[in-house]
């Protein structure tokens, strides 16, 4: 009797297929215990995605942790002969904090690690297996690759201070040219240096075109070496006929402390976020084996559970799904988009419909509450959206921030009574509806605060003695003046930002970039 794989769930079917794939490629399965000494994670917390770990004391009094990571365990415990390369694969569950649920979640992973003597051939094999792993899902996919050496080499070339590099890296990762220019200027970089950093986002596409464009921009040996390594890898994959779904994007970056070379990220059509992540992590391997190198990746099997519900779009015309905020900002945004050819025959203000579209223009609008725009885009219900920087910052949504439209300009401020004088001897009482923004602002100052969350009439809080100050949006300041309040500090300019879902951008990049170009031309006039 033959086993019918079609009766299995997508993640179960793919897991079986990957086990066969990795075994045939010469990888041995690594089994990890559910618990690990907490000391391992404490000593190497800079290599973890989060420092928050579930811990408990066992019957012998040892402090153990519910595993938050597999790679760290393999790097420490795997048996590798000197001068050899250990090849391991795993199918494990890890436990990490979830930003969405504000609790820990169990994540099912399957992946592989190569540790020890990692050369060009081993690197090519690992990337080839990443490509074939995504292909086993039987969905359209994209594997993006990049090299941290090119970015860190560029940082050295333009003289970026070490302290500002993580912030620059975040701007590059988010394709946020506006904030990148601002950050570079604050760090004292020249205009030429800032422009060089912004050019990274344009270095994306098929590998030959990107490398040809990038090679004249290599300003030092590190950047040149990174491009040489990428060319060697891509040529090896080309010889195997495995570059059809491969994209080179030099703005793809990750943690500089963890990854020191190649980085890779895989997407499946119909899923809102990356399902595969990995790269070269020599610093971690060298912690346990001096001189050792390592490369690997993990495939997030939990994400595959969505494949049964995610039907790929059909038809010749690619439709861009736009989360449009209701209200004044939405009207301005729609007028802006309609002015560059993305209007709809049906006026959304004259109908009770929540979805209006123009198939000829390839555009579909979802009318949503402004505070929900970033959520719809992050989770892939919409490909793109226009959202205020305040909402984007407060939500922490993991999206690309492609353009500052300049619409709806105002500022985030600390405000209080005209006679307010801060008393550093006690916690400052802060009323706001922007809890995360307020916490981040005061944490950067090391100021102890008590947050009072309100949803409206924030100005009333200091008047009635509920709070010392407020953190809120100020446009004209008229309301503050009429209630004997004043702006104490302005700390964040706000305007409407054009954002995109990270996965949608891989599969609809041409359409999104076309719209983005038109918007940029209009907003920069």
MARDRENRO-285340 format. One line per 5 residues: for each residue x, y negated, z negated of N, C-alpha, C. Coordinates in steps of 0.2 Angstrom, whole numbers. Atoms other than C-alpha are relative to their C-alpha. Layout:
X/Y/Z/X/Y/Z/X/Y/Z; ...;
//
This chain:
4/6/0/0/0/0/4/-6/0; -4/6/0/8/-17/5/-3/-5/-4; 2/6/4/7/-32/-6/-2/-6/5; 2/6/-4/-3/-46/2/2/-6/-4; -2/6/4/6/-62/-3/-5/-5/0;
5/5/0/-9/-72/2/-5/-1/-6; 4/0/6/-18/-67/-14/3/-4/-6; -3/3/5/-5/-76/-24/-1/-8/1; 0/8/0/-5/-95/-29/7/-2/4; -6/2/-3/8/-105/-19/6/0/-4;
-6/0/4/20/-107/-33/3/8/-1; -2/-7/1/20/-88/-36/2/3/7; -3/-2/-7/22/-84/-17/7/-3/1; -6/3/-2/36/-96/-15/5/3/-5; -5/-2/5/45/-90/-31/2/7/2;
-2/-7/-3/45/-72/-24/5/-1/6; -4/1/-7/52/-78/-7/7/-3/-2; -6/3/1/65/-88/-15/5/5/-4; -4/-5/3/71/-74/-26/4/4/5; -3/-4/-5/74/-64/-11/5/-4/4;
-4/4/-4/82/-78/-2/7/-1/-4; -6/2/4/95/-82/-16/4/7/-1; -4/-7/1/99/-63/-19/3/2/6; -4/-1/-6/103/-61/-1/6/-4/2; -6/5/-1/114/-76/-1/6/1/-5;
-5/-2/4/124/-68/-15/0/-3/-7; 1/3/6/117/-77/-30/-2/5/-5; 2/-5/5/115/-68/-47/-5/-4/-5; 5/3/4/100/-72/-58/3/-2/-7; -2/2/7/104/-82/-74/-6/0/-5;
6/0/5/92/-78/-89/2/-5/-6; -1/5/5/91/-92/-102/-5/2/-6; 5/-1/6/84/-90/-120/-4/-6/0; 4/6/1/70/-101/-124/2/-5/-5; -2/5/5/79/-109/-138/8/-1/1;
-7/2/-1/97/-117/-138/2/-4/-6; -3/4/6/108/-124/-152/-1/-8/2; 2/7/-2/102/-143/-153/7/-3/1; -7/3/-1/121/-147/-154/2/-1/7; -2/0/-7/123/-143/-136/-3/-6/3;
4/6/-3/110/-156/-131/3/-7/-3; -2/6/4/116/-169/-144/7/-2/3; -7/2/-2/134/-168/-138/0/-2/8; 0/1/-8/129/-169/-119/-6/-4/2; 6/3/-2/114/-180/-120/0/-5/6;
-1/4/-6/121/-192/-107/-2/4/7; 1/-4/-6/118/-178/-95/-8/2/1; 7/-2/0/99/-176/-99/-4/-5/3; 4/5/-3/85/-184/-91/-4/-4/-5; 3/3/6/78/-189/-108/4/2/-6;
-3/-2/6/86/-189/-125/-5/3/-5; 5/-3/5/69/-184/-133/0/8/2; 0/-7/0/70/-165/-137/-4/3/-5; 4/-3/5/58/-154/-146/5/5/-4; -4/-4/4/68/-147/-161/-3/3/-6;
3/-4/6/65/-135/-176/6/3/-3; -4/-4/4/74/-126/-190/-2/7/0; 2/-7/0/75/-107/-188/1/2/-7; 0/-3/7/75/-95/-203/7/0/-3; -7/0/3/94/-96/-205/2/-7/-1;
-2/7/1/93/-115/-206/4/-3/6; -3/3/-5/100/-118/-189/-5/-5/4; 5/4/-4/93/-133/-179/1/2/7; 1/-2/-7/87/-127/-162/-4/-5/4; 4/4/-5/79/-135/-147/-3/4/5;
4/-3/-6/66/-130/-135/3/-2/6; -5/2/-6/76/-130/-119/-3/-6/4; 2/6/-4/75/-147/-110/3/1/7; -4/0/-6/87/-142/-96/3/7/0; -3/-7/-1/94/-126/-88/7/-1/2;
-6/1/-3/109/-133/-79/6/-1/-5; -5/1/5/118/-138/-95/2/7/-3; -1/-7/3/116/-120/-102/4/4/5; -4/-3/-4/123/-113/-86/7/-2/0; -7/3/0/138/-125/-86/4/3/-6;
-4/-2/6/142/-119/-103/1/7/-1; 0/-7/1/138/-101/-103/2/5/5; -1/-4/-5/140/-94/-86/8/2/1; -7/-3/-1/155/-82/-83/3/-1/7; -3/1/-7/166/-88/-69/7/1/-1;
-7/-2/0/183/-81/-65/4/-7/2; -4/5/-2/197/-94/-63/2/0/7; -1/0/-7/199/-100/-45/-6/2/4; 6/-2/-3/182/-93/-41/-6/-4/0; 6/4/1/165/-100/-38/-6/5/-2;
5/-4/2/151/-93/-48/-7/-3/3; 6/2/-4/134/-93/-39/-6/3/-4; 6/-2/4/118/-92/-50/-6/-3/2; 6/3/-1/100/-94/-48/-4/1/-6; 4/0/6/86/-96/-61/-7/-1/2;
7/1/0/67/-96/-63/-2/-1/-8; 1/2/7/64/-105/-80/-5/-5/-1; 4/5/2/52/-116/-89/4/-5/-5; -3/5/4/59/-132/-97/-5/-5/-3; 5/4/3/51/-144/-109/2/-7/-1;
-2/7/-1/52/-163/-106/-6/-5/-2; 6/4/1/42/-178/-111/-3/-3/6; 4/2/-6/28/-184/-99/-2/-7/-2; 2/7/1/26/-203/-97/-7/-1/1; 7/1/-1/8/-200/-91/-4/2/-6;
4/-2/6/2/-190/-106/3/-2/-7; -3/2/6/14/-197/-119/1/6/-5; -2/-6/4/18/-179/-125/5/4/4; -4/-4/-3/29/-165/-120/-4/5/5; 3/-5/-4/25/-154/-105/5/5/2;
-4/-6/-2/31/-137/-99/0/0/8; -1/1/-8/39/-138/-81/3/6/2; -3/-6/-3/42/-123/-71/5/-1/6; -5/1/-5/58/-123/-61/3/6/3; -4/-6/-3/67/-112/-49/6/-4/4;
-5/3/-3/84/-117/-43/7/4/0; -7/-3/0/103/-113/-41/5/-4/-1; -6/3/2/120/-118/-47/6/3/3; -6/-3/-2/137/-116/-39/5/-4/-5; -5/3/4/151/-119/-52/7/3/0;
-7/-2/-1/170/-118/-51/3/-3/6; -3/3/-6/179/-119/-35/-5/-1/6; 5/2/-4/166/-128/-25/4/-4/6; -3/3/-6/173/-132/-7/-6/-2/5; 4/2/-5/165/-138/9/-5/5/2;
4/-6/-2/158/-121/13/-5/1/-5; 5/-1/6/150/-119/-4/-5/-6/0; 5/5/-1/142/-136/-2/-5/1/5; 5/-1/-6/135/-132/15/-5/5/-1; 5/-5/2/128/-116/8/-6/-2/-4;
5/3/5/119/-125/-6/-5/-4/3; 5/4/-3/111/-138/5/-4/4/5; 3/-4/-5/107/-125/18/-6/4/-4; 5/-4/4/98/-115/4/-6/-5/-2; 5/5/2/89/-131/-1/-5/-1/6;
5/1/-6/82/-133/17/-4/6/0; 4/-6/-1/77/-115/18/-5/1/-6; 4/-1/6/69/-116/0/-7/-4/2; 5/5/-1/58/-131/6/-4/4/6; 3/-3/-6/54/-121/23/-5/6/-3;
4/-5/3/47/-107/12/-7/-2/-2; 7/2/2/32/-117/7/-4/-1/6; 4/0/-7/26/-117/26/-3/-7/0; 3/7/-1/23/-136/25/6/-4/3; -5/5/-3/31/-151/34/4/-2/-6;
-4/2/5/46/-156/24/5/-5/2; -6/5/-2/60/-169/23/5/1/-6; -6/0/5/77/-166/14/4/-6/1; -4/6/0/85/-183/10/7/2/-3; -6/-1/3/104/-183/7/4/-7/0;
-4/6/1/116/-196/1/7/1/-3; -6/-2/4/133/-198/-8/1/-6/-4; -1/5/5/136/-207/-24/7/-4/1; -7/3/-1/154/-211/-19/-1/-6/5; 1/6/-5/148/-223/-5/-2/-6/-4;
3/5/4/138/-233/-18/5/-3/-5; -4/2/5/150/-233/-32/7/-3/3; -5/3/-4/164/-237/-19/-2/-7/2; 3/7/-2/153/-252/-13/0/-4/-6; 0/4/6/151/-258/-31/7/-2/-1;
-7/2/1/170/-258/-33/2/-5/5; -2/5/-5/172/-267/-16/-2/-7/-1; 3/6/1/160/-281/-21/2/-3/-7; -2/3/7/167/-283/-39/-6/0/-4; 5/-1/4/151/-277/-47/2/2/-7;
-1/-2/6/153/-277/-66/-3/6/-3; 3/-6/2/151/-261/-75/-7/0/-4; 6/1/4/138/-268/-86/-7/-1/4; 6/2/-4/126/-273/-72/-1/6/5; 1/-5/-5/128/-257/-61/-6/4/-1;
6/-4/1/114/-247/-69/-6/-4/3; 6/5/-2/102/-262/-65/0/0/8; -1/0/-8/109/-263/-47/-2/6/3; 1/-6/-2/107/-245/-45/-8/1/0; 8/0/0/88/-246/-50/-3/-4/6;
3/4/-5/85/-260/-38/1/4/7; -2/-3/-6/94/-250/-24/-5/6/1; 4/-6/0/84/-234/-29/-7/-2/2; 7/2/-1/67/-244/-28/0/-4/6; 0/4/-6/72/-252/-12/-3/-7/-1;
2/7/3/69/-269/-21/5/-5/2; -5/5/-3/79/-281/-10/-1/-7/-4; 1/6/3/71/-296/-19/4/0/-7; -3/0/7/77/-291/-37/7/2/1; -7/-2/-1/93/-284/-30/4/-6/1;
-3/6/-1/98/-301/-23/1/-4/-7; 0/4/7/93/-309/-40/5/3/-5; -5/-3/5/103/-297/-50/7/-1/2; -7/1/-3/118/-298/-39/2/-7/-1; -2/7/2/118/-317/-41/1/-1/-7;
-1/1/8/116/-316/-60/7/3/-2; -6/-3/2/131/-305/-60/6/-3/3; -6/3/-3/142/-317/-50/2/2/6; -2/-3/-7/143/-307/-34/-1/-6/5; 0/5/-6/146/-317/-18/-6/2/4;
6/-1/-5/132/-319/-5/1/6/4; -2/-6/-4/142/-307/6/-1/7/-4; 0/-6/4/143/-294/-8/-8/2/-1; 7/-2/1/124/-295/-12/-3/2/7; 3/-3/-7/120/-293/7/2/7/2;
-3/-7/-1/131/-278/8/-4/5/-4; 4/-4/4/121/-270/-6/-7/1/3; 6/-1/-3/105/-274/2/0/4/7; -1/-3/-7/111/-267/19/-1/8/-1; 1/-8/1/110/-249/11/-7/2/2;
7/-3/-2/91/-248/13/-1/1/7; 0/0/-7/94/-250/32/4/6/2; -4/-6/-2/106/-235/32/-4/6/-1; 4/-5/1/93/-222/34/-3/3/6; 2/-2/-6/88/-210/47/3/7/2;
-4/-6/-2/96/-196/58/7/-1/-2; -7/1/3/113/-192/51/5/-3/5; -5/3/-5/123/-196/67/-1/-8/1; 1/7/-1/115/-213/69/2/-4/-6; -2/3/7/117/-217/50/8/-1/-1;
-7/0/1/135/-212/50/4/-5/4; -3/5/-5/140/-222/65/-1/-7/-2; 1/7/2/132/-237/58/4/-2/-7; -3/1/6/140/-235/41/7/0/0; -8/0/0/158/-231/45/3/-7/1;
-3/6/0/162/-249/50/-1/-4/-6; 1/3/6/155/-254/33/4/2/-6; -4/-3/5/167/-243/23/5/-5/-2; -5/5/2/177/-256/13/6/3/-4; -5/-3/3/188/-244/4/1/7/1;
-1/-8/-1/195/-226/3/-6/4/-3; 5/-4/3/181/-220/-8/-6/0/4; 6/0/-5/167/-226/4/2/4/6; -2/-4/-6/177/-218/19/0/7/-2; 0/-7/1/179/-202/10/-7/3/-1;
7/-2/0/161/-201/6/-3/2/6; 3/-1/-7/156/-203/24/3/6/3; -3/-6/-3/169/-190/29/-3/6/-2; 4/-6/3/161/-177/17/-7/1/3; 7/-1/-2/144/-181/23/0/2/8;
0/-2/-7/149/-179/42/2/7/0; -2/-8/0/158/-162/38/-6/4/-2; 6/-4/2/142/-156/29/-5/0/6; 5/0/-5/130/-162/43/2/4/6; -3/-3/-6/141/-155/57/-1/8/-2;
1/-7/2/140/-138/47/-7/2/1; 7/-1/-1/122/-139/46/-3/0/7; 2/0/-7/120/-144/64/2/6/4; -3/-6/-3/130/-129/69/-5/6/-1; 5/-5/2/117/-118/60/-7/-2/2;
7/2/-3/102/-127/68/-4/-2/-6; 4/1/6/96/-134/51/0/-8/-2; 0/7/2/96/-153/53/-7/-3/3; 6/3/-3/78/-155/61/-4/-4/-6; 4/4/5/71/-160/44/4/-3/-5;
-5/3/4/86/-168/37/1/-7/1; -1/8/-1/88/-187/34/5/-2/-5; -6/3/4/103/-196/28/-3/-7/-2; 2/6/3/98/-211/17/5/-2/-5; -5/2/4/112/-220/9/-2/-5/-6;
3/4/6/100/-230/-3/-2/5/-5; 2/-5/5/96/-213/-11/5/1/-5; -5/0/6/105/-214/-28/-3/3/-6; 2/-3/7/104/-206/-45/5/-2/-5; -4/2/6/112/-207/-62/8/1/1;
-8/0/-1/131/-212/-60/3/4/-5; -3/-4/5/135/-203/-76/0/8/2; 2/-7/-1/128/-186/-70/3/2/7; -2/-2/-7/131/-186/-51/6/-4/2; -6/3/-3/148/-190/-43/1/1/7;
-1/-1/-7/145/-185/-25/-6/1/3; 6/-1/-4/132/-178/-14/-6/0/-5; 6/0/4/114/-181/-20/-5/2/6; 6/-2/-5/98/-173/-12/-6/0/-3; 6/0/2/80/-174/-13/-5/2/5;
4/-3/-5/66/-164/-5/-7/-2/-1; 7/2/0/48/-169/-1/-4/4/5; 5/-4/-4/33/-159/6/-6/-5/2; 6/4/-2/19/-167/16/-6/2/-4; 6/-1/4/4/-170/5/1/0/-7;
-1/0/7/12/-170/-11/3/-7/-2; -1/7/1/15/-187/-20/7/-2/-3; -7/1/3/33/-185/-27/5/6/2; -5/-5/-2/49/-176/-24/-1/7/-3; 1/-7/3/48/-157/-27/7/4/0;
-7/-3/0/67/-154/-25/5/-5/-2; -5/5/1/81/-163/-33/7/3/-2; -7/-3/2/100/-160/-35/5/-4/2; -6/3/-2/117/-164/-31/7/3/-3; -7/-2/3/136/-163/-36/1/-3/-7;
-1/2/7/139/-164/-54/6/2/-4; -6/-2/3/157/-162/-58/2/-2/-7; -1/2/7/158/-172/-74/-3/5/-5; 3/-4/4/146/-160/-82/4/7/0; -3/-7/-1/155/-144/-76/7/-1/-4;
-7/1/3/172/-151/-82/0/-1/-7; 1/0/7/165/-153/-99/2/7/-3; -1/-7/2/167/-134/-101/5/3/3; -5/-3/-4/179/-130/-88/4/-5/3; -4/6/-3/193/-143/-85/2/2/7;
-2/0/-7/195/-146/-66/-6/4/4; 5/-4/-4/179/-136/-62/-5/-5/4; 5/4/-4/166/-143/-49/-6/4/0; 6/-3/0/148/-140/-47/-5/-3/5; 5/3/-4/133/-142/-36/-6/4/-1;
6/-4/1/115/-137/-37/-6/-4/1; 6/4/-1/97/-141/-36/-6/4/-3; 6/-3/3/80/-137/-44/-6/-2/4; 7/0/-4/63/-134/-35/-5/0/-6; 5/0/5/48/-139/-46/-6/3/2;
5/-5/-2/36/-125/-44/-7/-3/-2; 7/3/2/22/-134/-54/-3/-5/6; 2/5/-5/21/-147/-40/-4/4/6; 3/-4/-6/17/-133/-27/-8/2/-2; 7/-1/2/0/-130/-37/-4/-4/4;
4/5/-3/-6/-145/-28/-1/1/7; 1/-1/-7/-4/-138/-11/-7/2/2; 7/-3/-2/-21/-129/-11/-5/-6/0; 4/5/0/-29/-146/-14/2/-6/5; -3/6/-5/-18/-157/-2/0/2/7;
1/-2/-7/-24/-155/16/4/-6/4; -4/5/-4/-11/-164/28/-5/-3/5; 4/4/-4/-18/-177/39/0/3/7; 1/-2/-7/-24/-172/57/-1/-6/4; 2/5/-5/-26/-182/73/7/-3/2;
-6/3/-3/-14/-192/84/2/-7/-4; -1/7/3/-16/-209/74/2/2/-7; -1/-1/7/-7/-209/57/-3/-6/-3; 4/5/4/-18/-219/45/4/-1/-6; -3/2/7/-10/-229/31/-6/-2/-5;
5/1/6/-20/-229/15/2/-5/-5; -3/6/4/-19/-245/6/-5/-1/-6; 3/1/6/-24/-248/-12/-1/-8/-1; 1/8/-1/-32/-266/-11/-3/-2/-7; 3/2/6/-35/-275/-28/-6/-4/1;
6/4/-1/-53/-282/-30/2/-7/-3; 0/6/2/-55/-300/-33/4/-5/4; -4/5/-4/-45/-316/-28/6/2/3; -6/-2/-3/-29/-308/-26/-1/5/6; 2/-5/-5/-37/-294/-15/-2/-4/6;
2/4/-6/-45/-307/-4/6/-3/4; -6/3/-3/-28/-316/-1/4/5/4; -4/-6/-3/-20/-299/2/-3/2/7; 3/-2/-6/-33/-294/15/0/-5/5; -1/6/-5/-32/-311/24/7/1/3;
-7/0/-2/-14/-309/25/1/6/5; 0/-6/-4/-15/-291/32/-4/-1/6; 4/1/-6/-29/-295/44/3/-5/5; -3/5/-4/-19/-310/50/6/3/4; -5/-3/-4/-5/-298/56/-3/6/4;
3/-5/-5/-17/-286/65/-3/6/-4; 2/-5/4/-23/-275/50/-7/-1/-3; 7/1/3/-41/-281/48/-5/6/2; 5/-5/-2/-57/-270/49/-6/-4/3; 7/3/-3/-73/-273/59/-5/-1/-5;
5/1/5/-83/-271/43/3/-4/-6; -3/4/5/-80/-285/30/-2/4/-7; 1/-4/6/-78/-276/13/-4/-4/-5; 4/4/5/-86/-291/4/-7/0/1; 7/0/-2/-102/-288/13/-3/7/-1;
2/-7/0/-103/-270/9/1/3/-7; -2/-3/6/-104/-259/-7/5/6/1; -5/-5/-1/-92/-247/1/6/-1/-4; -7/0/4/-76/-243/-9/5/2/5; -5/-2/-5/-67/-237/7/-3/-3/7;
2/3/-7/-67/-247/24/7/1/4; -6/-2/-4/-55/-243/38/-1/-3/7; 0/1/-7/-50/-247/56/5/5/3; -4/-5/-3/-44/-232/65/4/-2/5; -4/3/-6/-38/-242/80/7/-3/-3;
-6/3/2/-26/-251/69/4/5/-5; -3/-4/5/-22/-236/58/0/-2/-7; 0/3/7/-27/-244/42/-6/2/-4; 6/-2/4/-39/-238/28/1/-3/-7; -1/4/7/-42/-249/12/-4/4/-5;
3/-2/6/-47/-242/-5/-1/-6/-4; 1/6/5/-55/-256/-16/0/3/-7; 0/-2/7/-49/-253/-34/2/-6/-4; -2/5/5/-46/-262/-50/7/-2/0; -7/2/0/-30/-272/-50/5/4/-4;
-5/-4/5/-23/-263/-65/1/7/2; 0/-7/-2/-26/-246/-56/4/0/7; -4/0/-7/-16/-251/-39/6/5/-1; -7/-4/0/1/-244/-45/-1/7/-1; 1/-7/2/-7/-228/-52/-2/4/7;
2/-3/-6/-16/-224/-35/6/1/5; -5/-1/-4/0/-227/-26/5/5/-2; -5/-4/3/12/-218/-38/-3/8/1; 3/-7/-1/0/-202/-37/-2/2/7; 1/-1/-7/-1/-203/-18/-7/0/2;
7/1/-3/-20/-207/-17/0/-5/5; -1/5/-5/-14/-222/-8/7/0/2; -7/1/-2/2/-224/3/3/-6/-2; -2/7/2/4/-242/-1/-5/-4/-4; 5/4/4/-3/-256/-11/3/-7/-1;
-3/7/3/-1/-274/-17/-2/-1/-7; 2/0/7/0/-276/-35/5/-6/-3; -4/5/3/6/-290/-47/6/3/-4; -6/-3/4/23/-288/-55/-1/1/-7; 1/-1/7/16/-289/-72/-3/7/-1;
3/-7/1/5/-273/-69/5/5/2; -5/-5/-2/19/-264/-60/5/1/-6; -5/0/5/31/-268/-74/-3/4/-6; 4/-3/6/18/-263/-88/-1/7/1; 1/-7/-2/14/-247/-79/6/5/0;
-6/-4/-1/31/-241/-76/0/5/6; 1/-5/-5/25/-233/-60/7/1/4; -6/-2/-4/39/-224/-50/-2/0/8; 2/2/-7/36/-232/-33/6/-4/3; -4/4/-3/46/-241/-20/-3/-7/0;
2/7/0/45/-260/-22/3/-4/6; -3/2/-6/47/-266/-4/0/-8/2; 0/7/-1/43/-284/-4/-4/-5/-5; 3/6/4/39/-300/-14/-4/-4/5; 4/4/-5/24/-307/-5/-1/-7/-2;
1/7/2/24/-323/-15/-7/-2/-2; 6/1/2/6/-322/-18/-1/0/-8; 2/0/7/-2/-326/-35/6/-1/-5; -5/2/5/13/-334/-43/-2/-2/-6; 0/2/6/14/-336/-61/6/2/-4;
-6/-3/4/25/-331/-76/-2/3/-6; 1/-3/6/26/-320/-91/3/-4/-5; -2/5/5/28/-331/-107/-1/3/-7; 1/-1/8/30/-330/-126/-3/-7/-1; 3/7/2/18/-344/-132/-2/1/-8;
2/0/7/13/-349/-150/-2/-7/-2; 2/7/2/7/-364/-160/6/-5/1; -4/5/-1/15/-381/-157/6/-1/-5; -4/1/5/23/-381/-174/4/7/-2; -3/-7/2/29/-362/-173/8/-1/-1;
-7/-1/2/46/-358/-181/1/7/-2; -1/-7/1/52/-341/-180/4/2/-7; -3/-2/6/57/-332/-197/3/7/1; -3/-6/-2/70/-319/-193/0/5/-6; 0/-4/6/68/-312/-211/-6/5/0;
6/-5/0/52/-303/-206/-2/2/7; 2/-2/-7/44/-294/-191/-4/-5/3; 4/5/-4/37/-305/-178/-7/3/2; 7/-3/-3/18/-302/-175/-1/-2/7; 1/2/-8/15/-302/-156/-6/3/2;
6/-2/-3/-2/-301/-149/1/0/8; 0/-1/-8/-3/-295/-130/-4/6/2; 3/-6/-3/-11/-284/-118/6/4/4; -5/-3/-4/6/-281/-110/5/3/-5; -4/-3/6/13/-269/-124/7/2/2;
-6/-3/-2/27/-261/-114/5/-6/2; -4/6/-2/33/-278/-107/3/-4/-6; -2/3/6/33/-286/-124/5/4/-4; -5/-4/3/42/-271/-132/7/-1/3; -7/0/-3/56/-271/-119/3/-7/-1;
-3/6/1/58/-290/-120/3/-1/-7; -3/1/7/61/-290/-139/5/5/-2; -6/-5/1/71/-274/-139/6/-2/3; -6/2/-3/83/-282/-128/4/-6/-4; -2/5/4/85/-296/-141/2/3/-7;
-1/-3/7/86/-284/-156/-5/-2/-5; 4/3/4/71/-292/-163/-6/5/-3; 5/-5/3/59/-282/-175/-7/-3/1; 7/2/-1/41/-284/-170/-5/4/-2; 6/-4/1/24/-278/-174/-5/-2/6;
4/1/-5/13/-276/-159/-8/0/-1; 8/0/1/-6/-281/-159/-2/0/7; 3/0/-7/-14/-275/-143/-7/-3/0; 6/3/-1/-28/-285/-137/-2/0/8; 2/-1/-7/-38/-284/-120/-3/-7/3;
2/6/-2/-44/-302/-119/0/-6/-5; 0/6/4/-44/-320/-126/6/0/-5; -6/-1/3/-26/-317/-131/2/-7/-4; -2/6/4/-24/-336/-136/-3/-1/-6; 4/1/6/-36/-334/-150/4/3/-6;
-4/-4/6/-24/-322/-160/4/-5/-4; -4/5/4/-12/-336/-166/-4/-5/-3; 5/5/3/-26/-348/-169/-3/2/-6; 3/-3/6/-34/-336/-181/4/3/-5; -5/-3/5/-18/-330/-189/1/7/1;
-1/-7/-2/-19/-313/-181/7/1/2; -7/-1/-2/-2/-315/-174/4/-7/0; -4/6/0/13/-327/-174/0/-3/7; -1/3/-7/15/-328/-155/-4/5/4; 3/-5/-5/7/-320/-139/5/1/5;
-3/-1/-6/15/-313/-124/-5/1/6; 6/0/-5/4/-317/-109/2/-3/6; -1/3/-6/3/-323/-91/-2/-7/-1; 2/7/0/3/-342/-89/1/-2/7; 1/3/-7/-2/-350/-73/1/-8/0;
0/8/0/-5/-369/-76/2/-2/-7; -2/2/7/-3/-369/-95/-6/-4/-3; 6/5/3/-20/-379/-97/-3/3/-6; 3/-3/5/-28/-366/-108/4/0/-7; -4/0/6/-13/-366/-120/0/-7/-3;
0/7/2/-13/-385/-121/-7/-2/-3; 7/2/2/-32/-386/-124/-1/3/-7; 0/-4/6/-29/-374/-139/6/-1/-5; -6/2/4/-14/-383/-146/6/5/-1; -5/-5/0/-2/-369/-141/5/-3/5;
-5/2/-5/14/-371/-131/4/6/2; -5/-5/-2/26/-360/-121/6/-1/-3; -7/0/4/41/-355/-131/5/3/5; -5/-3/-4/50/-344/-118/-4/2/6; 2/-3/-6/47/-340/-100/5/5/2;
-5/-5/-1/55/-323/-96/-1/4/6; 1/-4/-5/48/-315/-81/-5/-3/5; 4/3/-6/42/-323/-64/-5/6/3; 5/-5/-3/26/-314/-57/-2/-2/6; 4/1/-6/19/-312/-40/-2/6/3;
3/-6/-3/11/-299/-29/5/3/4; -6/-4/-4/23/-285/-23/-4/5/4; 2/-6/-4/21/-273/-9/3/6/-2; -3/-6/2/24/-256/-15/-2/6/4; 2/-6/-4/24/-238/-7/2/6/-4;
-1/-7/3/23/-220/-13/6/2/3; -6/-3/-2/40/-212/-12/-1/5/5; 1/-5/-5/34/-197/-3/-3/-2/7; 3/2/-6/23/-206/9/5/-4/4; -6/4/-4/38/-217/14/4/5/4;
-4/-5/-4/47/-201/20/-4/2/6; 4/-2/-6/32/-196/32/-3/-5/4; 3/6/-4/25/-213/37/5/-6/0; -5/6/0/41/-223/37/-1/-5/6; 1/5/-5/38/-230/54/-5/-4/0;
6/4/1/21/-236/51/1/-5/-6; -1/4/6/25/-243/34/5/-6/1; -5/5/-2/41/-252/41/-3/-5/5; 3/4/-5/31/-259/55/-4/-5/-3; 4/5/4/18/-267/43/4/-4/-4;
-4/4/5/32/-272/31/4/-6/4; -3/5/-4/41/-281/45/-4/-6/2; 5/5/-1/25/-291/50/-1/-4/-6; 1/4/6/22/-296/32/6/-4/-2; -6/4/1/40/-301/30/0/-7/4;
0/6/-5/39/-313/45/-5/-5/-2; 5/5/2/23/-321/38/2/-3/-7; -1/3/7/28/-323/20/7/-4/-1; -7/4/0/46/-330/24/0/-6/4; 1/6/-4/39/-344/35/1/-6/-5;
//
